[in-house]
Every structure is written in C-alpha cells, then in structure tokens.
C-alpha cells in the first residue's frame, strides 16, 4: 500500500480477462477534487466525469472521500502504474500498480512410447504454454510425486515451460496415470494425465487340485493346474519334466497335468512354461511320492513359484526350497531308522538283564560225590573211604569165591 499525506490506495493483481478495481481514498476529506490517471498520464476520471473514451472503465463509487473505478476484460496492455491525485495545496499524488496474471493456454503431455516394455526407461514431456509469470510443473505417478527437469522459454511477456520426466516402468505401472500438475497464481488444479501401458512377461503359478494340501502317496492320483498372466496374454503354455523325460502315463490337457496312479518313478520337478511377445517365464512343482503308509505331512510344500523368466531366477532361493524338501524326506527316513535301532537296543538290553540274573542264581561251589564227607576226614584215603560211594558202602557188596 502506497500512502501520501492524505491519500490511500492498494496495488491490484488480476487474472487476464477478469475485472480490476482501483480505489483512491481520502483519509481526511476537505472537499478537494479527486482524479484518476492511467500509466500514460491520461485522465480516466475527474470527480465523476470520464474524459477518456474507454468504455471498459466504469465508475463504481464517487464521494468526497473516495473514487472507485472498475476496469473490465483486463489484458496485458493494461499493466502499469495508475495515479490518484488530490487537488490540495500543495497537490498530493500516489500510485497503484496493476499486475496481470496469464494462466497457461495449453497443457500437454507427450510420451516417447505409447506402449513400453517392463524395465524400459521412457521419456515424458509436459508443456505449459504462454503463461505469466512462468509456471511450475509437478509430476505424479498415481499418488507418488516424481522429480522432473524444467526449461523456461520467454516470448515477449509470456513464458513457456517444458518439464522432462525419465521413468523406468515395471509391470505394476500398467494402467497407472502419470499426472502433470501446474502451480500458477492465475489457475488452480490445472492438470493433465496420461495412462501408462506396459507390456510384461507372463507371471506363472502352479496349483495342486488333488490331493488338496495332502501327501502324494503311491497309487493315488495327482492333478496340477498352471495359470499364467501377462501383457499380452500368454499364447503358449506347456508342461515338461526338468532333467528327465515326461512319464508316458502322464496326461497333459492344456494347462492341466494329471497322473492317475503315482509311483516313486514319478519323483522329480515338473515345470510349467508360458510365453508371450515379451518373453518366457515358468513355475516348478517338486513331486515326491510317499509310501501308502506315510502319515506325516511334508515340512516343505512341493511348489516353487518363479514369476519371472529363468534369467531372473534366484537360484539360491530355489536351492533352499529343494534342500528343505530333501531335508523333510530325510527326516522321515531317519525317524524310521531311529525307531528300528531303538527296538534292537531295547531287546539287547533285555537279553543282557536276563542272562545276568541267570548267572547270578547259579553262582557257587559244586562238589562231586567223592568229595562228600571229605571235610571230616584226616587224610585223602580216609576221605575217599567216608565219601558217598566209598569203601563204607562196599560193605553192602558181597564177594563170592568159587
């Protein structure tokens, strides 16, 4: 606000085409004459009289303390200083500045490629033409703000701004809007957008229809289904057995694989491959056929999902998955072996206990018949005579001589 001795006015900012209102006010009125002049010092209004033949200027209010004038359909040529004068002694004068804002006349996004492939870096350009002052351009991908690089060109009193955005796209960007938003004092919420179209390799998944989350036992059937999504939609899908030929009794029907009667020769990795114009991807199913008596669930499921191509496969993760399943199989075998060993050890312990008790009961000193009565004998001859079956018993025998 500019302030003279007794005059008050304010600067005016207006959007091109709108109405600007200029006010010249007197703080302490003494009935002095008020007039308004344009930047060329031409009188627009003298009191309530308009000498200037421009019908865009209209008197809004006139009194001893205020002269208020409106200017319709403002253009760039109307910018400048407008003077308020008060005829006092000495005369007083202050000025007000009209600033005209021009919003961008056009906002356009140009994309280097209408259709991009995942992993590519594409260039987008957004241009805001003929604005005043120069506009600020902001980029958004969905709700996420991105950073672009802007260049400003000046043509006469107007500015054209072009912002460049380099964007590396992935499959998750397909169908996502890229928004070019303008920050400018003359306009609010001015934006334009383009939707990204991204082509990507198939995403493959193998699901087990039967048995549903159960053990794959000998003699039972197995049914697998392969699903694939990509852009464009995969046109080629096939089943194969990794590092071995497909068993003859396996039936493949489109995306389904059926083994009606499982046996241990079916063990292995079964792969579903899908391809489109962008590339090829696959997913694996690791099959281990259990005995019919098996009741323990496997510690690791038989699926290995590979949503990307073989080149992008993390072989460490796959090895961990295979090692986990092999560990589960080994754990089952070890449990059986451990049970057998425990039974054998228990039987041997029982046998040792029985033998120990037997030998303990039969431990002691054993005597022959000839030794009986030997303890009371004075010598060996007497002991033999006293012993059972010795000489004493010979009396019972009779000898006859002929």
PEBEL-V705845 format. One record per pair of residues at least 12 apart in sequence whose C-alpha atoms are under 6 Angstrom apart, sorted by sequence separation. I is the first residue (numbers start at 1). J is the second residue. D is the distance in Angstrom with one decimal. If there is no record, write none. Layout:
I_J_D, I_J_D
This chain:
35_47_5.7, 58_70_5.3, 83_95_4.3, 150_162_5.5, 180_192_5.4, 210_222_5.4, 271_283_5.8, 34_47_5.5, 57_70_5.6, 82_95_5.4, 111_124_4.6, 150_163_4.0, 179_192_5.8, 180_193_6.0, 210_223_5.1, 271_284_4.4, 373_386_5.9, 9_23_5.9, 57_71_4.7, 82_96_5.3, 110_124_5.7, 149_163_5.3, 179_193_4.3, 209_223_5.4, 270_284_5.7, 373_387_5.1, 9_24_5.3, 56_71_5.4, 81_96_5.6, 110_125_5.1, 148_163_6.0, 149_164_5.1, 178_193_5.4, 209_224_5.7, 270_285_5.1, 372_387_5.1, 56_72_5.3, 81_97_4.5, 109_125_5.5, 148_164_5.3, 178_194_5.3, 208_224_4.6, 269_285_5.6, 286_302_4.6, 8_25_5.1, 80_97_5.6, 109_126_4.4, 148_165_4.6, 177_194_5.5, 207_224_5.7, 269_286_4.3, 285_302_5.5, 370_387_5.1, 7_25_5.7, 80_98_5.5, 108_126_5.5, 177_195_4.2, 207_225_5.3, 268_286_5.9, 285_303_4.5, 7_26_4.8, 79_98_5.2, 108_127_5.4, 176_195_5.6, 206_225_5.7, 268_287_5.3, 285_304_5.8, 369_388_5.8, 6_26_5.7, 79_99_5.5, 107_127_5.6, 175_195_5.6, 176_196_5.6, 206_226_4.6, 267_287_5.2, 284_304_5.0, 6_27_5.5, 107_128_4.8, 175_196_5.3, 205_226_5.8, 267_288_5.0, 106_128_5.7, 174_196_5.5, 175_197_5.8, 205_227_5.3, 283_305_4.8, 106_129_5.4, 174_197_5.0, 204_227_5.8, 283_306_4.6, 76_100_5.9, 104_128_5.5, 105_129_5.7, 174_198_4.7, 204_228_4.4, 282_306_5.7, 104_129_5.3, 105_130_5.9, 134_159_5.2, 203_228_5.3, 264_289_5.4, 300_325_5.2, 104_130_5.5, 132_158_5.5, 202_228_5.8, 203_229_5.1, 104_131_4.4, 131_158_5.4, 202_229_5.1, 242_269_5.5, 281_308_5.2, 103_131_5.0, 130_158_5.0, 131_159_5.2, 202_230_4.1, 241_269_5.9, 281_309_4.0, 102_131_5.0, 130_159_5.1, 171_200_5.7, 201_230_5.5, 226_255_5.1, 241_270_4.6, 280_309_5.6, 299_328_5.4, 102_132_4.7, 130_160_5.2, 200_230_5.9, 225_255_5.7, 240_270_5.9, 101_132_5.5, 129_160_4.4, 200_231_5.3, 225_256_4.5, 240_271_5.3, 128_160_5.8, 199_231_4.9, 224_256_5.6, 239_271_5.7, 31_64_5.5, 128_161_5.3, 224_257_5.1, 239_272_4.6, 127_161_5.8, 223_257_5.7, 238_272_5.7, 127_162_4.4, 142_177_5.7, 223_258_4.6, 238_273_5.4, 29_65_5.5, 126_162_5.6, 222_258_5.7, 237_273_5.6, 126_163_5.3, 141_178_4.6, 222_259_5.1, 237_274_4.4, 125_163_5.6, 140_178_5.8, 221_259_5.5, 236_274_5.6, 26_65_4.7, 125_164_4.6, 140_179_5.0, 221_260_4.2, 236_275_5.5, 25_65_5.6, 124_164_5.8, 139_179_5.8, 221_261_5.2, 25_66_4.3, 39_80_5.9, 124_165_5.1, 139_180_5.0, 220_261_5.3, 234_275_5.3, 235_276_5.9, 24_66_5.6, 39_81_5.1, 123_165_5.8, 138_180_5.9, 219_261_4.7, 220_262_5.6, 234_276_4.6, 24_67_5.1, 39_82_5.4, 123_166_4.7, 138_181_5.1, 219_262_4.9, 23_67_5.9, 38_82_4.8, 122_166_5.8, 137_181_5.7, 218_262_4.9, 23_68_4.4, 37_82_5.7, 122_167_5.4, 137_182_4.8, 218_263_4.9, 22_68_5.7, 37_83_5.0, 121_167_5.3, 136_182_5.8, 22_69_5.3, 36_83_5.7, 121_168_4.0, 136_183_5.0, 21_69_5.8, 36_84_4.9, 120_168_5.5, 21_70_4.3, 35_84_6.0, 120_169_5.9, 135_184_5.3, 20_70_5.7, 35_85_5.4, 119_169_5.6, 20_71_5.1, 34_85_5.8, 118_169_5.5, 119_170_5.6, 19_71_5.5, 34_86_4.8, 118_170_4.4, 19_72_4.4, 33_86_5.8, 118_171_5.7, 19_73_6.0, 33_87_5.3, 18_73_5.3, 32_87_5.7, 17_73_4.2, 18_74_5.7, 17_74_4.8, 16_74_5.4, 16_75_5.3, 24_84_5.8, 217_289_5.3, 216_289_5.3, 217_290_4.6, 218_291_5.7, 217_291_5.6, 218_292_5.7, 217_292_5.4, 201_278_5.4, 201_279_5.2, 204_282_5.7, 205_283_5.8, 202_281_5.9, 204_283_5.7, 117_198_5.4, 115_197_5.1, 116_198_4.9, 117_199_4.7, 118_200_5.4, 103_186_5.2, 115_198_5.8, 16_100_5.8, 103_187_5.9, 11_96_4.8, 13_98_5.8, 15_100_5.5, 16_101_5.7, 101_186_5.7, 10_96_5.8, 11_97_4.9, 12_98_4.8, 13_99_4.7, 14_100_5.1, 15_101_4.6, 16_102_5.5, 4_94_5.9, 204_307_5.3, 203_307_4.5, 15_186_5.8
